[in-house]
């Protein structure tokens, strides 16, 4: 009896979740990211990639090539992807988003773990550099900027 009741409850939960998932896929919210990404984003979505000094990215990768195969390599591949992506803009005035290419988890210990105390320092340093050299961080307090890490 308990087993069959449990089966009925699980079936009900599964069907409810499936129905909610279906409704969530078909519901549209005006002005959402779906408006930009549902169609071909090329020509609509614009991402500016900051050209930061190599100490924030390339030098870290040169220092430790394990970063390319590390579980945190997403920051490297996102940077490479955006540099050649059709959504990239070289004009920051037309950008919807600003990518800050720093590789904070690329500074690895001998055992291959990221140095946790360096990441916040590197992010603060990059933010300070960006906010003092470009006007874009300051106009939104970084709300339209993103990091991967």
N, C-alpha and C positions, 0 to 999 in steps of 0.2 A: 504494500500500500504506500509506504513512504517512498519507495523507489519509483513507482508510477507517478506519484504526485510531484516528485522532483523532476521527472522527465517532462511532465506537462508544463511545469514552471520554466524549465530551461527552453522548451520549445516556444513558449509564449515570449520569453525574453529575446530569443533569436529572431522571431518574426517581428517583434516590435523594433529591434535594432535595425533589421533589414529595411523595414518601412521608413524609419527615420532617416536612414542613410540615403534611401532613394529620394525622399522629399528634400533632403539637404542638397543633393546633387542638382535638382531641378529648380530650386528656389534661387532667384537672383536678387542681389542687393545692389541697387543703383549706386554707382560711384565706388564700387569695391574693386579689389585687385582683379577679380574675375572679368571686369569690363576691359581691362588692359590685356590680360593674359589669355582670355578665351579666344580672341582672334589672334592673328599673327602680330606679335608685339613689335616687330621691326617697323620703325617709323613712328611708333607711338611711345614706347617706353625708352627712356634715355638714362644711361648710367655714366657718370663721370668717374674715372679712375685717377686718383691722385698719383702723381709721380713723386714718390717719397725717396729720401736718401736710401742708398742700398743697405745701410745698417739695420733698417727695419725689415728687410726681406731677403734680397739676393745674397748679402754677405752671410746671413745665418744659414742659408741653404748651402753655400760654398763651404762653410765651416763644418757642416754635418750633413752629408748627402742622404743619411738615413731618413731625413724628413720626407723625402719623396715617396717612401714606402711605409711611412709611419701611419698609425691610425688617425693622426691629426693632419694629414696631408691635404685636407679639404681647402685650407686657406691658400695653399700654393696653387691647387688646380682651379679654384675660383678666380684667382688673380690671372692666371694664364688664359682661362676661358674668357673673362671679360676683356682682356686686352685685344682679343681677336673677334669678339662678338659684334654682331650687327647692331646690338642695342647700345654699344658704347658710343658716347659722344666726346669729342675733344673740346667742346664748348661748355664750360660749367654753367653758363647762364641758362642753357636749355635743359639741364639735367633734372630728372625727377628724383634720382637717388645718387649718392656719392659713396663710392667704395674706397675704403682706407686699407690699402694692401700692406698689412703687417703680419709677420709670422711669429707670434708670441710663443706658440707651442713648439717651434722648431729648435729652440735652445734646449737640447736634451742632455740628460745626465748620462754617465757611462752605461747605465743599465737600460737606457732608452726612454726614460720618463721625462716629460717636460719639467723644467724648473719652475715651480709654481710662483715663487716670489718675483720672478722677472717679468711675467706677463702683465701685471697691473702697472708696473713702472713703464714698460714699453708703450702700453696704451695711453697712459697719461702724457708721456713724452710726445707721442704722435699727435694727440689731441691738441697739446700746447703748440706744436709746430704748425698744424693746420689752422688753428684758430688765430694765430698771430700772422700768418702769411696769406690766407685766403679769407674772404668775407662770408663764405657759405656756411660754415659751422655756426658762426655767431648769429646769423639771422634766424635760425631755428633751434639753437642750442643743441645741434647735432641730431635732431629728430629725423632728418632725412639722410643720415649717414649710417653706414653699416660696416661691420667687421666680421670676419669669419675666424673662428678660433676656439 
